[in-house]
Amino acid sequence: MNVCSFFSSPIGLGHVTRDIAIVNNFENISTNFITGSSATKILKKLNYNVQDVYDPPTFIIENGTLKNPAKWLWNYYQYYRDCKNISQEILQKDKPNLVISDEDFASLTIAQEMKIPTILITDVLETHFTKGIASFIEKKMNKSMQEIIKKCEIVIIPENGEEQDNIKRVGPIVRQTDLTRDELRKKFSFEKNTIVISIGGTNAGLFLIEKALEVISKINQDLEVVVVSGPAVNKKFENIKNLGFVDNLHELIFAADLIISLAGKSTIDEANAYGTPAIFIPIKGHFEQEDNAKRQGFVFDDINRLEKLILEKLEAKRNPINTDGAKVASKIIQKLMN
């Protein structure tokens, strides 16, 4: 049997959830996940083989704004160096047939040095966190990233578009469910118009939960509110359904009438795939989230008009988008391994 080491970035939960969607389609491939933080919890909960070895730096968020991105970038560089040492030890021991990385560039560097075939799954081909003097360091890191990308056998991007060089655009990668929406609503006991508020695997979106609950409390409608606060937020919220950390957010998104979330790519893709009306508020200053939100028609300042947006979206029609991104990505990987 072919063996692959799957290094999944533990910064948020979006990486690992789409990786699960891909691995669910594997045949005759033994997969060992390497990650850390909240990503480990979701994999263990689903009984995947996983090594909990990464400890990523956290974003500093104040009032929804990313603070001191230059410091975060420096911490990320230190984290990257630690990950190189960790991945070297793992790869020397496991000797896999293939290394798949979801935005974990340290493992790609080591695998390429060891002549192990590599596949990268990524949303971004360069970063734009910093300005001024710090941007020179980021440009240097981006140049190194470009070199790693070029050496990959395949780069899988979860969006629609044309292939170029080693880049394969496969469309959104989302988890599937065998249950209908009505079955899911019954499973979760959703009887009223239901709003799900989700912020992913960190506490960076606490500001969004608090603001959304404040606004919803003033809306004169009989609504059910479900908060998926994730594994990093211990705060309990009154008069709503607290689900905390779940491993099936895609099912909750499908069952909901509205999702309010940070602008992570995987949550956006799942909401679009299931046709659930959604509001995406990005972390201010987080270039990737701001770009994701902009493509969906949102900006950070929309947090100040949440009431209007919520009322509009509760009236919106569902418009599901068919996507085979997970199956296409899986076939690409299978083909390379055979």
C-alpha positions in Angstrom: 0.0 0.0 0.0 1.2 3.5 -0.8 1.9 5.7 2.2 1.7 9.5 2.3 2.6 12.0 5.0 0.0 14.8 5.0 1.3 17.9 6.7 -1.7 20.2 7.4 -1.2 23.7 8.6 -2.7 24.1 12.1 -3.3 27.8 11.7 -7.1 27.7 11.8 -9.3 24.7 10.9 -9.9 25.4 7.2 -6.8 23.6 6.1 -7.6 20.3 7.8 -11.3 20.3 7.0 -10.6 20.4 3.2 -7.8 17.9 3.7 -10.3 15.5 5.3 -12.6 16.0 2.3 -9.7 14.9 0.0 -8.6 11.9 2.1 -12.1 10.7 2.3 -11.8 9.9 -1.4 -8.5 8.0 -1.2 -8.3 4.4 -2.2 -5.4 2.1 -1.2 -3.4 5.0 0.4 -2.4 5.0 4.0 -2.4 8.6 5.3 -0.5 9.9 8.3 -1.4 13.5 9.3 1.1 15.8 10.8 -0.3 19.0 12.4 -1.0 20.6 15.7 -3.3 22.7 17.8 -7.0 22.5 17.1 -6.5 20.6 13.8 -5.2 17.6 15.9 -8.4 17.6 17.9 -10.7 17.3 14.8 -8.6 14.6 13.3 -8.5 12.5 16.5 -12.2 13.0 16.9 -12.6 11.4 13.4 -10.1 8.6 14.2 -7.4 9.6 11.7 -3.7 8.8 12.3 -2.3 12.1 13.5 0.9 13.4 15.1 0.4 16.5 17.3 3.7 18.2 16.9 3.2 21.7 15.6 2.6 24.8 17.9 1.7 27.7 15.6 2.0 31.4 16.5 -1.3 33.2 17.3 -2.6 36.3 15.7 -3.1 39.3 18.1 -6.6 40.7 17.4 -8.1 43.8 18.9 -11.6 44.9 18.0 -11.4 42.8 14.9 -8.1 44.2 13.7 -4.8 42.3 13.2 -2.2 44.0 15.4 1.5 44.0 14.8 1.7 41.8 11.7 5.5 42.3 11.5 5.9 40.6 14.9 3.5 37.8 13.8 5.6 37.3 10.6 8.8 37.1 12.7 7.2 34.5 15.0 6.0 32.6 11.9 9.6 32.5 10.6 10.7 31.0 13.9 7.8 28.5 13.8 8.8 27.6 10.2 12.4 26.8 11.3 11.0 24.6 14.2 8.7 22.8 11.7 11.6 22.0 9.4 13.4 20.2 12.2 10.2 18.4 13.2 9.4 17.3 9.6 12.9 16.2 8.9 12.8 13.8 11.9 9.4 12.5 10.9 10.3 12.0 7.2 13.6 10.3 7.9 11.7 7.8 10.2 8.5 7.3 8.0 10.0 7.4 4.5 6.7 8.0 2.8 6.0 7.6 -1.0 4.6 11.1 -1.1 4.4 14.3 1.0 1.3 16.3 0.7 1.3 19.8 2.3 -1.6 22.1 3.0 0.3 25.4 3.3 3.1 23.8 5.5 6.1 24.9 3.5 8.7 23.5 6.0 7.8 19.9 5.2 8.0 20.7 1.5 11.5 22.0 1.9 12.7 18.9 3.7 10.9 16.5 1.4 12.4 18.2 -1.7 15.8 17.9 -0.2 15.2 14.2 0.4 13.9 13.8 -3.2 10.4 12.7 -2.0 7.6 13.8 -4.4 5.6 16.7 -3.1 2.1 18.1 -3.6 1.0 21.5 -2.2 -2.6 22.5 -1.5 -2.9 26.3 -1.1 -5.2 29.3 -1.5 -2.4 31.8 -1.9 0.8 31.9 -3.9 2.3 34.9 -2.0 1.5 36.8 1.2 0.9 40.5 1.9 0.8 40.9 5.7 3.3 43.7 6.1 4.1 47.2 4.9 7.2 49.4 5.2 10.6 47.9 6.3 9.1 44.6 7.4 7.7 44.0 3.8 11.3 43.5 2.6 11.5 40.4 4.9 8.2 39.2 3.6 9.2 39.7 0.0 12.3 37.5 0.7 10.0 34.8 2.3 7.7 35.0 -0.7 10.6 34.5 -3.1 11.6 31.3 -1.1 8.0 30.2 -1.2 7.9 30.6 -5.0 11.0 28.4 -5.3 9.4 25.7 -3.2 6.2 25.9 -5.3 8.1 25.5 -8.5 9.8 22.3 -7.2 6.4 20.7 -6.3 5.2 18.0 -8.7 1.7 19.4 -8.4 0.1 22.5 -6.8 -3.6 22.1 -6.1 -5.7 25.3 -5.7 -9.3 25.0 -4.6 -10.8 27.5 -7.1 -12.0 27.4 -10.6 -9.7 28.4 -13.4 -7.1 27.2 -16.0 -4.1 25.0 -15.4 -0.7 26.5 -15.7 2.7 24.8 -15.3 2.4 22.5 -12.3 -0.7 24.3 -11.0 -4.1 22.5 -11.0 -7.2 24.5 -10.2 -9.8 21.9 -9.1 -12.7 24.0 -7.8 -13.8 24.4 -4.2 -12.9 21.5 -1.9 -15.7 20.7 0.6 -16.8 17.9 2.8 -19.9 16.0 1.7 -22.8 14.6 3.7 -25.1 11.7 2.9 -28.0 13.3 4.7 -30.6 15.7 3.2 -31.1 19.2 4.6 -34.4 18.2 6.2 -32.7 15.2 7.9 -29.9 17.4 9.2 -32.4 20.0 10.6 -34.1 17.1 12.4 -30.8 15.8 13.7 -29.8 19.2 15.1 -33.4 20.0 16.3 -33.6 23.2 14.1 -37.2 24.1 14.1 -37.1 27.9 13.6 -35.1 30.1 11.2 -31.6 29.2 12.3 -28.5 31.4 12.4 -25.1 29.7 12.9 -22.2 31.9 14.0 -18.8 30.3 13.5 -15.3 31.6 13.9 -13.0 28.6 13.2 -10.2 27.1 15.3 -8.8 30.2 17.0 -10.2 32.9 19.3 -9.6 35.6 16.6 -13.3 35.9 15.9 -14.6 36.4 19.4 -15.4 40.0 18.4 -17.7 38.7 15.7 -19.6 36.4 18.0 -20.2 39.2 20.5 -21.3 41.8 17.9 -23.6 39.3 16.0 -25.3 38.3 19.3 -25.8 41.9 20.3 -27.4 42.7 16.9 -29.6 39.6 16.8 -31.0 40.3 20.3 -32.5 43.5 18.9 -34.1 41.8 15.9 -37.8 41.2 16.5 -38.0 37.7 15.0 -38.4 34.3 16.5 -34.9 33.0 15.6 -32.7 30.2 16.8 -29.0 31.1 17.3 -26.3 28.5 17.3 -22.7 29.5 18.2 -19.8 27.3 17.1 -17.1 29.0 19.0 -14.4 26.4 18.3 -11.8 24.9 20.6 -10.0 28.1 21.6 -13.0 30.0 23.1 -14.1 28.9 26.5 -16.7 31.6 27.0 -20.4 30.5 27.2 -23.1 32.7 25.7 -26.6 33.0 27.2 -30.0 32.3 25.6 -28.5 30.5 22.6 -27.3 27.1 21.7 -23.5 26.7 22.5 -21.9 23.9 20.5 -18.3 24.9 21.2 -16.1 22.7 19.1 -17.6 20.4 16.4 -16.2 18.1 13.7 -19.1 18.5 11.3 -19.5 22.3 10.7 -20.3 21.6 7.1 -23.5 19.8 8.2 -24.5 22.7 10.4 -23.9 25.1 7.6 -26.1 23.0 5.3 -28.9 22.9 7.9 -28.7 26.6 8.8 -30.8 29.4 7.2 -27.9 31.8 7.6 -24.2 31.5 8.5 -22.2 34.4 10.0 -18.5 33.8 9.9 -15.0 35.1 9.6 -13.8 35.0 5.9 -11.9 31.7 5.9 -11.8 30.0 2.5 -13.1 26.6 3.6 -16.2 28.0 5.4 -16.9 30.2 2.4 -16.6 27.3 0.0 -18.9 25.1 2.2 -21.5 27.8 2.4 -21.5 28.3 -1.3 -21.5 24.6 -2.1 -24.6 24.0 0.1 -26.3 27.3 -1.0 -26.6 28.7 2.5 -27.0 32.5 2.6 -23.9 33.9 4.5 -22.2 37.0 5.9 -18.4 36.9 5.9 -16.6 39.5 8.1 -12.8 39.5 7.6 -10.2 40.3 10.3 -9.1 43.8 9.4 -5.5 43.8 8.1 -5.6 40.0 7.4 -5.0 40.2 3.6 -6.2 36.7 2.8 -9.5 37.1 4.7 -10.0 40.6 3.3 -9.5 39.2 -0.3 -11.8 36.2 0.4 -14.5 38.5 1.8 -14.2 41.0 -1.0 -14.9 38.2 -3.6 -18.1 37.5 -1.6 -19.1 41.2 -1.5 -18.1 42.0 2.1 -15.6 44.2 3.9 -14.7 44.6 7.5 -16.9 47.7 8.0 -20.0 45.5 7.2 -19.9 44.6 10.9 -21.5 48.0 11.5 -24.5 47.1 9.3 -25.1 43.5 10.5 -28.7 44.0 11.3 -29.6 45.1 7.7 -27.4 42.2 6.3 -29.0 39.6 8.5 -32.6 40.6 7.6 -31.6 40.6 3.9 -29.9 37.2 4.0 -32.7 35.6 6.0 -35.0 36.4 3.0 -32.4 35.2 0.4 -32.9 32.1 -1.7 -30.6 29.1 -1.4 -28.3 28.7 -4.4 -26.1 25.6 -4.1 -23.1 25.3 -6.3 -22.0 21.8 -7.5 -18.3 21.1 -6.9 -16.2 18.0 -7.3 -13.1 19.7 -6.0 -12.3 17.0 -3.4 -12.8 14.1 -5.8 -10.7 15.9 -8.5 -7.9 16.6 -6.1 -8.0 13.0 -4.8 -7.7 11.6 -8.4 -4.7 13.9 -9.1 -3.0 12.6 -6.0 -3.9 8.9 -6.7 -2.6 9.3 -10.3 0.8 10.6 -9.1 1.2 7.8 -6.6 0.3 5.0 -9.0 
